[in-house]
Amino acid sequence: MKRRDWLRTAGLGIGGLSMSGWFPLLANELADDPRRHRHCILLWMNGGPTQTDTFDMKPGHENGGEFQEIETNVPGLRFSEHFPRLAQQADKLAIVRGLSTKEGDHSRGTHLMRTGHPPAGILRHPSIGSALAKELGDDTLALPRYVSIAPYRSFNQEAYGPGYLGPRFGPLVVGETDRGNVAAPTGGDGYATLKVSSVQPADGVTEEQMSHRLELWNRMQQRFLHTHPGTSPVAHQTVYQSAVNLMQSEAANAFRVEDESDEVREKYGKGLFGQGCLMARRLIEQGVAFVEVSLNGWDTHSNNFEQVAGLSQQVDNGWASLMEDLEDRGLLETTTIIWMGEFGRTPKINGQAGRDHFPAAWSSVLAGGGIAGGQAYGKTSDDGRQVEDGKLGVHELLATLCSAVGVPPNTENTSNTGRPQKLVEGSPIPELLS
């Protein structure tokens, strides 16, 4: 039975099974599925992408801006001219046009969209990446459960972390830069440089020296654990051992995008986002549960159209190539992709040819495994200022994502305050699920 059919059977407010009744049934059904091993990719658009110039255009209205719409491979579904390759894969995309939230500040909006909660003082909510990595990850792999590629975490560091789940479920960060994607370091071949810190021993350190150092560290660590019992030291040791396992494993080759041909690398795009999408594909191939790839630069208060044209080209090349390659490898049906930022941008163009922060009516996109593609869900007004149909918030969006990868949104974990916390406080949207 399809997820959407399960949701409709459950009733969602019109009778039928309760949430506590039908979600375990769904979980059991998915556990019996030989394709149970699922993955998720978050394409994070840092700064807040403009919906009016990407996936919810307003042609003919003064708010519409400079870009043109183009046809896609789904009749009646149109979006920006700067996504020509994605337009040929629109049958795999579910455009969510009714998203509405209340946080228009970068820090608070980032925390809300990445954790499902506004900042809450002492309560440390995990990122959706950590939460799903915990549920989907495979401890038999040398690779980490969660990898974050090219993040720009200045707006809110905590929104990227594991929160009360602990460091075991935090991300391995690759290619972080405090300068964003525009000034990314590049090698002599012109490709953005994506390196994993400390995966290889330092220059001049022999294998024998490395083995001796690890043995010495292990003895010191065991002595410390014996004299300092508790969960925090054990968690630290677990993370440390995972890092050692990765250093000693051939699985670390998944990070070597330079092993790909120039033809493949150029197809994805030479920037951090394109090369990050290529790395994401390689990591998914090796079984990593959750990968996120960030693209910075969407805070377009001025000169919006020139900036968005360039950003959109990076998205089109990287994302379209990622889906093509995942499909060719039989992995797209078990990999769910979500494209989003912390909020949208004003439909009205300001005096600097820019668009400002706007959380009231904006867009996200879901794609791949578990998603009913080839549709636009929700509708905004002609001027783009309000949602007229299919309104949903972050809880419904993240609950839908969880359901698409086979994780019940009401899965509970114990927080740092000692109380049970649901993974997501919301119900999925049946129409978005396949």
N, C-alpha and C positions, 0 to 999 in steps of 0.2 A: 504494500500500500504506500502511496506517495505521501510525503510530509503534508502537502496541502490538503489531501483527503483526510489525514489524521486530524488536522486542525479543524476542518469543517465538521468532522464527526464529533469532535470535542465540544462544538457548539459556540464557544467564545461569546457567552452572554445570551445565547438563545436556547439554553438547555443542553442536555447531554452530559458527558463525563466531566468531572471536575479536573482542574489542573493537576491535582495530586494523583488522579486516577489515570489520565491518559498519557502523561509524560513518561511514567515508568514503562508503559506499554510501548511507546515509541522508542525509548532507549533500548528495550529488550529486542525489538525488531531490528534496530540498527546494529546491535551487538552480534546478531546472527548473520549480518550481511558480510560476505567475504571482502567487500570493499570498505570495511569499517575504518581502515587506516586513512584518516582524512587530514586535510591541510587547509590553512587559511593564509591569505596574503592581504595585508593592509597597504594600500597606496595612499600615503598620508601627504596631503597638500598643505604644507605649513604656511600660515598667514591668512588663510581663508579664501578659497577659490570663488570666483564670480560665476554664479549660476547662469546669469543673463548672457554671458559670452561663451558658454560651454554647452550645457545640456538642457537649458530652459530658456531659449531665445525668444525675443519679442519683436519679430519683424514688423515693420510698419508703424511701430510706436516710437515716440521720442526717446524712450528709455532703452530702445533696442541696441543702440551703439553702431559700431562700424562693420561688424562681421556679418557674413551671410550664412543662411542655413543651407545644408545640403541634404539630399535624400540619402537614406540608408538602405540596407538590404531587407528592411522591414517596412512595408507600405505604410505611409502616414507618420512614421517615426523619423523626426529630423533633429539634427543638432549642428554644432559649429562646423564651418568649412575647414577649420584647422584640425579636424579629426578624420581625415579621409580613410585611413586604414581601419580605425575603429568602426567607421560607418559600415564597412563590409562585414563586421562581426556583431552588428546590433542585435541580431537574433539571440545572442548570448548575454545581452545586457538588460538589466532591469533598472530604468532610470527612475529614481525616487524624487519626484518633484514637489512633494508636499511636506518636506521636512521643516519643522518649526521649533526653535528653542528660545531660551531667554538670556543666554550669556553672550554679550557682545564684546567682552574683554578677552584679549589673547590668552592670558594665563588661565582664567576661569573657563573659557570656552574649550581650551585644550584639555583641561582636566575633565570637563563634562563629557566631551565626545570620546575621549580615550578610556575613561573608566566607567561611564554611565552615571556619574554622580558629580555634583558640584563639590568643591573643596569643603572638607568637613572637620576641620580642627584636628583633634587627636586621632580620629578614625582614618586609617591609611588604606584607601581603596586600591586594589591592583589594577593595572592597565588591562584592557581586553586581551592584549597579547599574552600577558602572563596568565590570565584566567583560562584562556583557551589552551595555552601550551600545557598547563597542568592537566587538563582533561584529555588532550589528544596526544601528548608527548609519549615517546618510547624510550624508556630508560636503558634499553639494550644498545642504543645508538651512541657512538662516540661524539656525534655532533650535538650541540645544544638543542633544546626544545624550541627556543625563541631567539631569533636573530633580528636585530634592528640595523638597517643599512642606511648610512648617510643621514642620521637624525640631526636636527637642529633644535636642541632642547632648551634654548634660552627662555622660552615662554613659560615652561613649567616642567621642571626636572622630574617631579614625583609622578607625573602623568604617564611616564614611560616605564615606571618600575613595577616591582612585584607587590608592593604594599605589604599587607599583612600575610600574604602567602609565603614571604621569605625569599632570600637570595637565590635559592635553588631554581626559582621560576622567573628570575630576572633575565633580561636580554643580554646576549653577547652583542656588543656594539662594534660595527664595522664602518670605517670611513667617516667618523664624526668630524665635523668642521664647524668652527664658530664663525665662519665667513659665509656660510650658506652655499648653495649650489653654483652660484655665478662665478665665484672665485675658487672653485675646487682645484686642488693640486692635480697636475697631469704629468704623465710620464713623457719620455721622448717621442712616443708614438702618437701623442695627442689625446690618448684616452684618459678619462678620470681615474685617479689612483684609489683603489679600495684595498686597504690592508687590514689584516686582523693583528692587533697588537699581541706580541709574545706567543704566537703560535709556533714560531721557530726560535731555537736558541740564539742568543746574541752572537754577533760576529766574533770568531775566534774561540768560541766555547766548543770543545770537542764532545762527542757522544759520551765518552767515559767521564769527563768532568760533569756533564749534565746529570748523568746517572748518580754520581757521587753526591751532588748537591741535592737531588731529589731524595736520596736515602737519608741524608742528614736532616733535611727539612721534615721528613716523615717521622723520624725519631723524636724531634723536638715537638712536633704537633701531637703525637701520641702522649707524650709526657704532659703537655698542656691540657689535653682533653681529660686525662686522668685526674688532674688537680683542679680542673674548672668544669665540672659537669654542668650540662644545661643544653638547651636547644640552639642557642646562638653559636657557640663554638662548633657544634656538630654540623650546623648548616654551613658555616664557613668551610669546614673540612670537606663537605660534600661538593661545594662549588670548586674548591681547590683541586680535588681529585678529578672532577670533570674536566678542568682545564688541562691537567696532566694527561689524561686519557686522550684528549683532542690533539695535544702536541705529539703524542706517540702513535697516532693513527693516520692511515692513508686517507681517512675520511676528510681530513683537513684540506685535501686537494679540491674539494667542492668550492672553496673560496677563490680558487685560481682562475678567474675569468680570462686571464691572459693566455690560458691554454686553448681557448676557442679561436677559430679562424677569424681573420680580419673581416671576412664577409659577414659572419654571424655578429661580430661585435658592432660593426657599422650599422647593421640592420636595427639593432636595439638603440643606437645613439651613443655618442662618445662621452656624454656627460655623466655625472654621478647617478642620475635617475636611470638612464638607459643601461649603464653598466650594472647598476643595482638590480634592475629587473632581470638581467641576465644571470647575476649571482643568485637571485631568488629562484629562478628556474633550476639552477644546479643544486641548490639546497633542497628544494622540494623533491627533486629526483632521488636524493639521498635520504628522504624520510623526515626532514625537519617539519615540525608541526605548524609553527607560526613564523612567518617572515614579514617584516614591514620594510617598505622602501619609501623614503621621504623625498619630496621635491619642495625646496624652499623658494620663496620669492612671490607668493600670491598676495601679499599685503599691498595692493596696488592703489594707494590713495591718490597717486598721480601717474600720468602716462600709462594708464591701464591697458590700452589696446596694443601698443607695441610690446609691452611685457607679456601680456597674456598670449599673444601670437607665438612668441618664442617658447613659453612654458607649455602651451598646448602641443606644439610640435614634439617636445620631449615626451610628453604623456602619450601622444599618439604612437610614436615609434616604439617606446619601451613597453607600454601596456599591450599594444596589438601584437608585438613580437612574442611577448610572454604568453599570451593566450594561444597564439598559433603553435608555438613549440610545445606547450603543455598538452594541447589537443593531439598533436602528432605523436606524442609519447603516451597517450592514453591516460593522462593525469588531470585533464581539465575537469572531468566529471567527479573527481574526488578532491578538487581544490576550489574553494570559494574565495572570491576576490571582492574586496570592498574599497571603493574610492571615496575619500572624504577629507574635509579639513575641520577647523574648529567652528566655523560659521560661514555664511555666505557674504555677499556684498550688495550694497544698495543698488536697486534698479536705476535710480536717478543718478545721472553722471554729474560729478561735481565740477567746480570751476577750473580744476587742474587736469581735466580729462581723465579723472580717476573715479573709483568707486570705493565707498567707505564700508565700515563693518555693518552687517545686517543679518541677525539671526532669525528674523520673523518668518521668512519664507525662502527656502533655499533647497539645494539639491545634493544628493549623494547617488552613487551607482553601485549596484551589486551585480556580480557576474559569476559564471562558472557553476561548479557543482552545487546541487540543491536549489538553484535559483531558476525561476520561470522567466527566461529572457524574452527579448523581443517586445518589450512593453515600456510604457511610461506610466508609473503609478502616481496618482495625485495630479492636481492642476492648480496653477496660480492664476491670479487675475491678469487681465490684459496688460496692466502696467507693472505686474510682477511684485506688487507690494504686499499681497496677502494670499494665503492658501484658500482656495474655494472648494476643493474636494480632495479627499484622501489625506487629510492632515495627520501627521505622526511626529513623535518626538524621538529623542535619543534612546529611550527605553525600548520602544517598539522596533527601532532600527537594529539595535544590538541584539534584541531577542530574536529577531528574524535571522540575523547572522549566526547566532548560536544554533538555532534550529536547523539551518542549512548544513552545518557541519556535524549535526547529530548530537549536540550537547544541550540537554534541557536547560532553558534559561533560569529555572528555579533551583538549579543545583546550589547547594549551600556549602559554605566554608566558615570556619570560625575566625572571627576578626581579631585584631590586636586588643580589642576591648573585652574579648571573651564571649561575645554574642554571635549567634549565627547570622550570616549575611548571604542573601541570594546573589548569584552571579549577575543577574539582571532583574530589575524590578519592572517587568513589563511583559506583554504578550506579543508574540510574533504576528506578522501580517500574512494570512493564508495565501492571498493572491500573489505574493512575491516568491512563494516556495513551489518547487516542482514536485 
